[in-house]
Amino acid sequence: MKRKHRQTLELIFSHPTSTKVEWHDIEALFRELGAQITEREGSRVGVRLFGERRVFHLPHPSPDTDKGALVSIRKWFEENGVKP
């Protein structure tokens, strides 16, 4: 895994939850892990990873991902053995 993706993963697992994780970095990490990403209606993105599909809202107007989404992604990663 590239250094940038490891840094993003560490930010996702940081406590307290970081407020400075940009969505495009998370999307790049998903792709590194083998995800298929599709645009959906509105400002939603579908992510197929670990044999599951999850839907996330794109952050706007700021590129920073909200804490709730980060906690959800952290839990999803933990359930599937992905850790920093």
PAMARMAR-213524 format. One record per residue: residue number from 1; residue in one letter; x negated, y negated, z negated of N, C-alpha, C, O in turn. Coordinates in steps of 0.02 Angstrom, whole numbers. Layout:
PAMARMAR-213524
+------+------+--------+--------+--------+--------+--------+--------+--------+--------+--------+--------+--------+--------+
! resi ! resn !    n.X !    n.Y !    n.Z !   ca.X !   ca.Y !   ca.Z !    c.X !    c.Y !    c.Z !    o.X !    o.Y !    o.Z !
+------+------+--------+--------+--------+--------+--------+--------+--------+--------+--------+--------+--------+--------+
!  NUM !    a !      X !      Y !      Z !      X !      Y !      Z !      X !      Y !      Z !      X !      Y !      Z !
...
+------+------+--------+--------+--------+--------+--------+--------+--------+--------+--------+--------+--------+--------+
***
This chain:
PAMARMAR-213524
+------+------+--------+--------+--------+--------+--------+--------+--------+--------+--------+--------+--------+--------+
! resi ! resn !    n.X !    n.Y !    n.Z !   ca.X !   ca.Y !   ca.Z !    c.X !    c.Y !    c.Z !    o.X !    o.Y !    o.Z !
+------+------+--------+--------+--------+--------+--------+--------+--------+--------+--------+--------+--------+--------+
!    1 !    m !    -43 !     59 !      0 !      0 !      0 !      0 !    -45 !    -62 !      0 !    -94 !    -65 !    -37 !
!    2 !    k !    -27 !   -110 !     41 !    -66 !   -171 !     46 !    -61 !   -211 !    -19 !    -14 !   -205 !    -57 !
!    3 !    r !   -112 !   -252 !    -30 !   -115 !   -292 !    -91 !    -54 !   -337 !   -100 !    -27 !   -342 !   -155 !
!    4 !    k !    -31 !   -368 !    -46 !     27 !   -412 !    -50 !     89 !   -374 !    -74 !    128 !   -400 !   -114 !
!    5 !    h !     99 !   -313 !    -49 !    156 !   -273 !    -70 !    149 !   -252 !   -143 !    198 !   -251 !   -180 !
!    6 !    r !     88 !   -236 !   -165 !     77 !   -219 !   -236 !     93 !   -279 !   -281 !    122 !   -271 !   -334 !
!    7 !    q !     74 !   -339 !   -258 !     89 !   -399 !   -297 !    164 !   -410 !   -303 !    189 !   -428 !   -356 !
!    8 !    t !    200 !   -400 !   -249 !    273 !   -407 !   -250 !    303 !   -356 !   -298 !    348 !   -372 !   -337 !
!    9 !    l !    279 !   -294 !   -295 !    304 !   -242 !   -340 !    291 !   -260 !   -413 !    334 !   -249 !   -455 !
!   10 !    e !    232 !   -287 !   -427 !    216 !   -308 !   -495 !    262 !   -364 !   -518 !    283 !   -365 !   -576 !
!   11 !    l !    278 !   -411 !   -474 !    325 !   -465 !   -491 !    395 !   -438 !   -505 !    429 !   -462 !   -551 !
!   12 !    i !    416 !   -388 !   -467 !    482 !   -358 !   -478 !    485 !   -326 !   -547 !    537 !   -327 !   -579 !
!   13 !    f !    430 !   -296 !   -569 !    428 !   -261 !   -633 !    406 !   -306 !   -691 !    401 !   -282 !   -747 !
!   14 !    s !    393 !   -369 !   -679 !    368 !   -413 !   -732 !    423 !   -428 !   -783 !    483 !   -430 !   -767 !
!   15 !    h !    402 !   -437 !   -845 !    447 !   -457 !   -900 !    418 !   -519 !   -932 !    359 !   -519 !   -950 !
!   16 !    p !    456 !   -572 !   -939 !    525 !   -580 !   -918 !    529 !   -580 !   -841 !    480 !   -590 !   -807 !
!   17 !    t !    588 !   -569 !   -816 !    599 !   -564 !   -744 !    578 !   -630 !   -710 !    598 !   -684 !   -731 !
!   18 !    s !    538 !   -623 !   -659 !    511 !   -681 !   -623 !    566 !   -717 !   -584 !    615 !   -686 !   -562 !
!   19 !    t !    558 !   -781 !   -576 !    605 !   -821 !   -536 !    572 !   -843 !   -471 !    600 !   -883 !   -434 !
!   20 !    k !    512 !   -818 !   -457 !    474 !   -840 !   -399 !    456 !   -782 !   -351 !    399 !   -777 !   -329 !
!   21 !    v !    505 !   -740 !   -336 !    494 !   -685 !   -289 !    535 !   -701 !   -227 !    597 !   -703 !   -230 !
!   22 !    e !    501 !   -714 !   -172 !    537 !   -732 !   -111 !    566 !   -670 !    -77 !    535 !   -617 !    -76 !
!   23 !    w !    625 !   -678 !    -49 !    660 !   -622 !    -19 !    620 !   -590 !     37 !    619 !   -529 !     43 !
!   24 !    h !    586 !   -630 !     78 !    549 !   -601 !    134 !    493 !   -555 !    110 !    474 !   -508 !    145 !
!   25 !    d !    466 !   -568 !     50 !    415 !   -523 !     21 !    447 !   -457 !     -1 !    417 !   -404 !      8 !
!   26 !    i !    507 !   -461 !    -29 !    542 !   -400 !    -49 !    561 !   -359 !     12 !    555 !   -298 !     13 !
!   27 !    e !    584 !   -393 !     64 !    602 !   -359 !    126 !    541 !   -324 !    157 !    547 !   -268 !    182 !
!   28 !    a !    483 !   -356 !    155 !    421 !   -326 !    180 !    402 !   -265 !    138 !    378 !   -215 !    165 !
!   29 !    l !    413 !   -268 !     72 !    399 !   -211 !     29 !    447 !   -153 !     45 !    425 !    -96 !     49 !
!   30 !    f !    511 !   -169 !     55 !    558 !   -117 !     75 !    534 !    -81 !    138 !    535 !    -20 !    142 !
!   31 !    r !    513 !   -121 !    188 !    490 !    -91 !    251 !    428 !    -48 !    240 !    421 !      5 !    269 !
!   32 !    e !    383 !    -71 !    197 !    322 !    -33 !    181 !    340 !     35 !    152 !    306 !     85 !    163 !
!   33 !    l !    395 !     37 !    114 !    417 !     99 !     82 !    459 !    142 !    129 !    481 !    197 !    111 !
!   34 !    g !    471 !    117 !    191 !    506 !    157 !    241 !    579 !    140 !    250 !    617 !    179 !    279 !
!   35 !    a !    600 !     83 !    225 !    671 !     63 !    230 !    690 !     42 !    300 !    650 !     17 !    339 !
!   36 !    q !    754 !     52 !    314 !    786 !     24 !    374 !    829 !    -33 !    349 !    870 !    -25 !    304 !
!   37 !    i !    820 !    -92 !    380 !    855 !   -151 !    357 !    899 !   -177 !    414 !    877 !   -184 !    471 !
!   38 !    t !    962 !   -190 !    397 !   1010 !   -215 !    447 !   1045 !   -277 !    420 !   1060 !   -282 !    361 !
!   39 !    e !   1058 !   -323 !    466 !   1097 !   -382 !    447 !   1170 !   -363 !    444 !   1194 !   -324 !    485 !
!   40 !    r !   1205 !   -391 !    395 !   1276 !   -377 !    387 !   1314 !   -443 !    388 !   1284 !   -496 !    397 !
!   41 !    e !   1379 !   -439 !    379 !   1420 !   -499 !    382 !   1400 !   -548 !    326 !   1374 !   -530 !    274 !
!   42 !    g !   1414 !   -612 !    341 !   1396 !   -663 !    293 !   1321 !   -667 !    285 !   1284 !   -662 !    334 !
!   43 !    s !   1299 !   -676 !    225 !   1227 !   -679 !    212 !   1205 !   -617 !    175 !   1172 !   -620 !    123 !
!   44 !    r !   1225 !   -559 !    201 !   1209 !   -495 !    170 !   1160 !   -456 !    213 !   1156 !   -465 !    274 !
!   45 !    v !   1122 !   -413 !    179 !   1074 !   -370 !    213 !   1084 !   -299 !    186 !   1088 !   -289 !    125 !
!   46 !    g !   1089 !   -251 !    232 !   1094 !   -181 !    212 !   1024 !   -150 !    211 !    986 !   -159 !    258 !
!   47 !    v !   1009 !   -113 !    159 !    944 !    -80 !    152 !    956 !     -6 !    142 !    988 !     15 !     94 !
!   48 !    r !    929 !     35 !    188 !    933 !    108 !    181 !    864 !    132 !    161 !    815 !    125 !    198 !
!   49 !    l !    861 !    159 !     99 !    797 !    182 !     70 !    813 !    236 !     19 !    864 !    232 !    -15 !
!   50 !    f !    771 !    286 !     13 !    780 !    341 !    -34 !    845 !    380 !    -20 !    874 !    409 !    -65 !
!   51 !    g !    867 !    379 !     43 !    928 !    414 !     62 !    991 !    379 !     39 !   1045 !    408 !     39 !
!   52 !    e !    985 !    316 !     18 !   1042 !    277 !     -6 !   1045 !    212 !     33 !    996 !    190 !     64 !
!   53 !    r !   1104 !    181 !     32 !   1112 !    115 !     62 !   1133 !     66 !      8 !   1180 !     79 !    -30 !
!   54 !    r !   1098 !     11 !      5 !   1115 !    -43 !    -42 !   1125 !   -107 !     -1 !   1095 !   -116 !     51 !
!   55 !    v !   1168 !   -150 !    -27 !   1181 !   -213 !      6 !   1161 !   -270 !    -41 !   1179 !   -270 !    -99 !
!   56 !    f !   1122 !   -317 !    -14 !   1099 !   -374 !    -53 !   1120 !   -438 !    -18 !   1124 !   -441 !     43 !
!   57 !    h !   1132 !   -490 !    -58 !   1146 !   -556 !    -31 !   1080 !   -593 !    -22 !   1037 !   -593 !    -66 !
!   58 !    l !   1073 !   -624 !     36 !   1013 !   -663 !     48 !   1016 !   -726 !      6 !   1068 !   -758 !      0 !
!   59 !    p !    960 !   -745 !    -25 !    960 !   -806 !    -65 !    963 !   -868 !    -19 !    933 !   -869 !     34 !
!   60 !    h !    998 !   -918 !    -42 !    999 !   -982 !     -6 !   1024 !  -1035 !    -52 !   1066 !  -1019 !    -95 !
!   61 !    p !   1004 !  -1096 !    -49 !    958 !  -1123 !      1 !    884 !  -1107 !    -15 !    841 !  -1113 !     28 !
!   62 !    s !    870 !  -1087 !    -76 !    802 !  -1069 !    -95 !    784 !   -999 !    -70 !    828 !   -956 !    -66 !
!   63 !    p !    721 !   -987 !    -53 !    701 !   -920 !    -31 !    690 !   -871 !    -89 !    678 !   -812 !    -78 !
!   64 !    d !    695 !   -896 !   -151 !    681 !   -855 !   -210 !    741 !   -810 !   -227 !    798 !   -833 !   -228 !
!   65 !    t !    726 !   -747 !   -240 !    777 !   -697 !   -256 !    801 !   -707 !   -327 !    760 !   -719 !   -372 !
!   66 !    d !    866 !   -701 !   -339 !    892 !   -713 !   -406 !    875 !   -654 !   -453 !    861 !   -599 !   -430 !
!   67 !    k !    877 !   -668 !   -517 !    857 !   -619 !   -567 !    900 !   -556 !   -565 !    873 !   -501 !   -574 !
!   68 !    g !    964 !   -563 !   -554 !   1008 !   -504 !   -552 !    989 !   -456 !   -497 !    989 !   -395 !   -508 !
!   69 !    a !    972 !   -482 !   -438 !    950 !   -439 !   -383 !    884 !   -406 !   -400 !    874 !   -347 !   -385 !
!   70 !    l !    838 !   -442 !   -432 !    773 !   -413 !   -450 !    782 !   -357 !   -501 !    748 !   -305 !   -495 !
!   71 !    v !    826 !   -366 !   -549 !    838 !   -313 !   -598 !    868 !   -252 !   -564 !    850 !   -195 !   -580 !
!   72 !    s !    913 !   -263 !   -517 !    944 !   -208 !   -480 !    891 !   -170 !   -439 !    891 !   -109 !   -438 !
!   73 !    i !    847 !   -207 !   -405 !    794 !   -176 !   -365 !    746 !   -138 !   -411 !    725 !    -82 !   -394 !
!   74 !    r !    729 !   -167 !   -468 !    684 !   -134 !   -516 !    713 !    -67 !   -538 !    679 !    -16 !   -539 !
!   75 !    k !    777 !    -68 !   -556 !    810 !     -7 !   -579 !    812 !     45 !   -523 !    800 !    104 !   -535 !
!   76 !    w !    827 !     24 !   -462 !    829 !     69 !   -404 !    761 !    100 !   -392 !    756 !    160 !   -380 !
!   77 !    f !    708 !     60 !   -397 !    640 !     86 !   -389 !    624 !    136 !   -445 !    596 !    189 !   -431 !
!   78 !    e !    640 !    118 !   -506 !    626 !    164 !   -563 !    660 !    231 !   -554 !    630 !    283 !   -566 !
!   79 !    e !    723 !    230 !   -532 !    761 !    292 !   -521 !    729 !    336 !   -468 !    740 !    396 !   -466 !
!   80 !    n !    689 !    306 !   -424 !    659 !    343 !   -369 !    583 !    348 !   -375 !    548 !    363 !   -326 !
!   81 !    g !    557 !    336 !   -434 !    486 !    346 !   -448 !    438 !    295 !   -419 !    378 !    308 !   -414 !
!   82 !    v !    463 !    237 !   -400 !    419 !    184 !   -374 !    402 !    137 !   -432 !    447 !    105 !   -461 !
!   83 !    k !    338 !    133 !   -448 !    315 !     90 !   -503 !    250 !     57 !   -482 !    215 !     83 !   -439 !
!   84 !    p !    235 !     -1 !   -511 !    171 !    -34 !   -494 !    110 !      6 !   -517 !     54 !    -15 !   -506 !
+------+------+--------+--------+--------+--------+--------+--------+--------+--------+--------+--------+--------+--------+
***
